[in-house]
């Protein structure tokens, strides 16, 4: 419970700072480069859950996840499911054959509604 409270405290501090700077809570959260290791998955999911509890209805996260080891990908999906965080895939159009296409094939983009 201590870890969850710490995440909630950080979410509160972040949102208070955003509110002070912009005068409004965000409706869009960008998430990238934080799901590459199994050790980062629970803090990521806990942070999204903490933000979901504090953001207005209609807020979303756009998340980029580069496919890694099968156990990392499976753990990420399981953690999202356990937290009842929906993932709506965003299609990444393919272009000219290149090294970028190989990376694009490993990249997943999701729209994650941050509503209960």
Backbone as numpy.savetxt, mean C-alpha at the origin, in Angstrom:
# Nx Ny Nz CAx CAy CAz Cx Cy Cz
0.18 -5.76 20.56 -0.63 -4.56 20.56 0.22 -3.30 20.56
1.42 -3.38 21.18 2.32 -2.23 21.22 2.70 -1.78 19.81
3.02 -2.75 18.94 3.40 -2.42 17.57 2.25 -1.72 16.86
1.05 -2.26 16.99 -0.11 -1.66 16.34 -0.33 -0.24 16.85
-0.16 -0.02 18.15 -0.35 1.32 18.71 0.71 2.27 18.16
1.95 1.79 18.02 3.01 2.62 17.46 2.71 3.03 16.03
2.18 2.10 15.23 1.81 2.41 13.85 0.68 3.43 13.84
-0.30 3.25 14.70 -1.42 4.19 14.77 -0.93 5.57 15.18
-0.01 5.62 16.13 0.55 6.91 16.56 1.27 7.60 15.41
2.05 6.82 14.63 2.76 7.41 13.48 1.78 7.87 12.42
0.71 7.11 12.20 -0.30 7.53 11.23 -0.95 8.82 11.67
-1.28 8.91 12.95 -1.87 10.15 13.48 -0.93 11.33 13.28
0.36 11.13 13.61 1.35 12.21 13.48 1.48 12.64 12.02
1.55 11.66 11.11 1.67 11.97 9.68 0.45 12.75 9.19
-0.73 12.27 9.52 -1.94 12.94 9.04 -2.11 14.32 9.67
-1.71 14.48 10.93 -1.75 15.80 11.55 -0.82 16.77 10.83
0.37 16.29 10.45 1.31 17.14 9.72 0.77 17.52 8.34
0.18 16.54 7.64 -0.42 16.82 6.33 -1.55 17.82 6.47
-2.38 17.64 7.47 -3.50 18.55 7.71 -2.99 19.96 7.99
-1.94 20.06 8.80 -1.36 21.37 9.13 -0.78 22.03 7.87
-0.10 21.25 7.02 0.56 21.80 5.84 -0.43 22.14 4.72
-1.42 21.28 4.51 -2.29 21.47 3.35 -3.71 21.92 3.69
-4.09 21.74 4.93 -5.44 22.12 5.34 -6.49 21.06 5.07
-6.07 19.92 4.52 -7.02 18.84 4.23 -6.32 17.50 4.33
-7.09 16.49 4.67 -6.53 15.15 4.70 -6.36 14.64 3.27
-5.38 13.79 3.02 -5.19 13.29 1.66 -6.29 12.32 1.25
-6.54 12.26 -0.04 -7.47 11.26 -0.55 -6.73 10.21 -1.37
-5.42 10.42 -1.56 -4.60 9.50 -2.34 -3.27 9.26 -1.63
-2.93 8.00 -1.44 -1.67 7.60 -0.83 -0.92 6.77 -1.87
0.34 7.10 -2.12 1.16 6.33 -3.05 2.06 5.40 -2.25
2.09 4.13 -2.64 2.85 3.11 -1.93 3.77 2.41 -2.92
5.08 2.48 -2.69 6.03 1.82 -3.59 7.30 1.48 -2.83
7.98 0.44 -3.29 9.26 0.00 -2.73 9.20 -0.34 -1.25
8.07 -0.86 -0.80 7.95 -1.25 0.62 7.40 -2.66 0.79
7.38 -3.43 -0.29 6.85 -4.79 -0.18 7.81 -5.81 -0.77
9.10 -5.49 -0.75 10.09 -6.36 -1.39 10.61 -7.45 -0.47
10.25 -7.40 0.80 10.75 -8.37 1.77 9.61 -8.82 2.67
9.65 -10.08 3.06 8.62 -10.60 3.97 8.59 -9.81 5.28
9.73 -9.30 5.72 9.80 -8.54 6.97 9.07 -7.20 6.88
8.84 -6.70 5.68 8.19 -5.39 5.52 6.69 -5.47 5.33
6.19 -6.66 5.12 4.77 -6.81 4.78 3.86 -6.42 5.94
4.09 -6.95 7.12 3.20 -6.62 8.25 3.22 -5.13 8.58
4.40 -4.47 8.63 4.36 -3.01 8.86 3.61 -2.25 7.77
3.75 -2.69 6.51 3.02 -2.05 5.42 1.52 -2.18 5.62
1.06 -3.40 5.86 -0.38 -3.64 6.03 -0.90 -2.90 7.27
-0.15 -2.94 8.36 -0.57 -2.22 9.57 -0.69 -0.73 9.30
0.23 -0.18 8.51 0.17 1.25 8.18 -1.06 1.57 7.34
-1.35 0.73 6.35 -2.54 0.97 5.53 -3.82 0.85 6.34
-3.86 -0.11 7.27 -5.04 -0.26 8.13 -5.19 0.96 9.03
-4.08 1.45 9.58 -4.13 2.65 10.44 -4.60 3.86 9.64
-4.11 4.01 8.43 -4.56 5.13 7.59 -6.03 4.97 7.21
-6.44 3.74 6.89 -7.83 3.48 6.52 -8.78 3.93 7.63
-8.38 3.73 8.87 -9.24 4.09 10.00 -9.33 5.60 10.20
-8.41 6.35 9.59 -8.35 7.78 9.85 -8.69 8.66 8.65
-8.71 8.08 7.46 -8.94 8.88 6.26 -10.42 8.94 5.91
-10.80 9.99 5.21 -12.21 10.10 4.82 -12.61 9.04 3.80
-13.89 8.77 3.73 -14.41 7.80 2.77 -13.98 8.20 1.36
-13.62 7.21 0.58 -13.21 7.48 -0.80 -11.71 7.57 -0.98
-10.95 7.57 0.12 -9.49 7.62 0.00 -9.00 6.30 -0.59
-7.94 6.40 -1.39 -7.38 5.19 -1.99 -5.86 5.22 -1.88
-5.28 4.05 -1.98 -3.83 3.92 -2.12 -3.56 3.35 -3.50
-2.55 3.87 -4.15 -2.05 3.27 -5.38 -0.75 2.59 -4.99
-0.69 1.30 -5.22 0.45 0.52 -4.75 1.15 -0.18 -5.91
2.47 -0.03 -5.93 3.31 -0.75 -6.88 4.05 -1.84 -6.11
3.96 -3.06 -6.62 4.66 -4.20 -6.00 5.38 -4.97 -7.09
6.71 -5.07 -6.96 7.47 -5.87 -7.90 7.50 -7.30 -7.40
7.06 -8.23 -8.24 7.02 -9.64 -7.84 8.40 -10.09 -7.37
8.42 -10.80 -6.25 9.67 -11.28 -5.66 9.59 -12.79 -5.52
10.19 -13.26 -4.46 10.10 -14.69 -4.17 8.63 -15.05 -3.95
8.27 -16.27 -4.30 6.88 -16.71 -4.17 6.38 -16.54 -2.74
7.23 -16.79 -1.73 6.78 -16.66 -0.34 6.48 -15.21 0.02
7.22 -14.26 -0.56 6.95 -12.85 -0.29 5.61 -12.46 -0.91
5.41 -12.83 -2.16 4.16 -12.49 -2.84 2.96 -13.13 -2.14
3.10 -14.39 -1.74 2.01 -15.09 -1.04 1.72 -14.44 0.31
2.78 -14.07 1.03 2.59 -13.42 2.33 1.92 -12.07 2.19
2.27 -11.33 1.14 1.64 -10.03 0.90 0.14 -10.21 0.63
-0.21 -11.13 -0.23 -1.62 -11.37 -0.54 -2.38 -11.83 0.70
-1.79 -12.73 1.48 -2.44 -13.24 2.69 -2.65 -12.13 3.71
-1.65 -11.27 3.88 -1.77 -10.17 4.85 -2.85 -9.18 4.43
-2.92 -8.87 3.13 -3.98 -7.98 2.64 -5.35 -8.61 2.87
-5.47 -9.89 2.57 -6.75 -10.58 2.77 -7.15 -10.58 4.24
-6.20 -10.88 5.14 -6.48 -10.93 6.57 -6.94 -9.56 7.09
-6.38 -8.49 6.52 -6.74 -7.13 6.95 -7.96 -6.59 6.21
-8.52 -7.43 5.32 -9.67 -7.01 4.51 -9.37 -5.77 3.67
-8.13 -5.72 3.16 -7.73 -4.67 2.23 -7.93 -5.22 0.81
-8.82 -4.60 0.07 -9.09 -5.05 -1.29 -7.98 -4.56 -2.21
-7.73 -5.33 -3.26 -6.76 -4.95 -4.28 -7.45 -5.02 -5.62
-7.43 -3.89 -6.32 -8.01 -3.86 -7.67 -6.86 -3.66 -8.64
-6.57 -4.66 -9.49 -5.42 -4.54 -10.39 -5.59 -3.41 -11.39
-4.49 -2.76 -11.68 -4.43 -1.73 -12.72 -3.57 -2.31 -13.83
-4.10 -2.37 -15.02 -3.39 -2.92 -16.17 -2.24 -2.00 -16.57
-1.09 -2.60 -16.79 0.07 -1.85 -17.26 0.22 -2.18 -18.74
0.00 -1.20 -19.62 0.10 -1.50 -21.05 1.52 -1.89 -21.43
1.65 -2.84 -22.32 2.98 -3.22 -22.80 3.32 -2.34 -24.00
4.61 -2.14 -24.18 5.06 -1.30 -25.28 6.05 -2.04 -26.14
6.98 -1.34 -26.62 8.02 -1.90 -27.46 8.84 -2.88 -26.62
9.24 -4.02 -27.21 10.04 -5.00 -26.49 11.35 -4.37 -26.04
11.62 -4.43 -24.76 12.84 -3.85 -24.21 13.08 -4.42 -22.83
14.17 -3.99 -22.21 14.44 -4.39 -20.83 13.34 -3.88 -19.90
12.76 -2.74 -20.25 11.68 -2.20 -19.42 10.48 -3.14 -19.42
10.24 -3.84 -20.53 9.13 -4.79 -20.59 9.32 -5.93 -19.61
10.57 -6.38 -19.44 10.85 -7.45 -18.48 10.51 -6.99 -17.08
10.88 -5.77 -16.74 10.55 -5.24 -15.41 9.04 -5.06 -15.28
8.41 -4.56 -16.33 6.95 -4.35 -16.30 6.23 -5.67 -16.04
6.75 -6.76 -16.58 6.13 -8.07 -16.37 6.18 -8.49 -14.91
7.16 -7.99 -14.15 7.26 -8.33 -12.73 6.50 -7.35 -11.84
6.05 -6.24 -12.40 5.42 -5.19 -11.61 3.91 -5.36 -11.57
3.36 -5.24 -10.40 1.90 -5.22 -10.22 1.52 -3.84 -9.71
0.49 -3.29 -10.26 -0.09 -2.05 -9.75 -1.48 -2.36 -9.25
-1.77 -1.86 -8.05 -3.09 -2.07 -7.46 -3.68 -0.76 -6.99
-4.97 -0.66 -7.11 -5.76 0.38 -6.46 -6.29 -0.27 -5.20
-6.01 0.34 -4.05 -6.43 -0.21 -2.76 -7.38 0.79 -2.09
-8.69 0.55 -2.16 -9.62 1.46 -1.48 -9.37 1.44 0.03
-9.23 2.62 0.60 -8.99 2.72 2.04 -10.29 3.08 2.73
-11.27 2.24 2.55 -12.57 2.41 3.20 -12.93 1.11 3.90
-13.65 1.23 4.98 -14.06 0.06 5.74 -15.27 -0.61 5.11
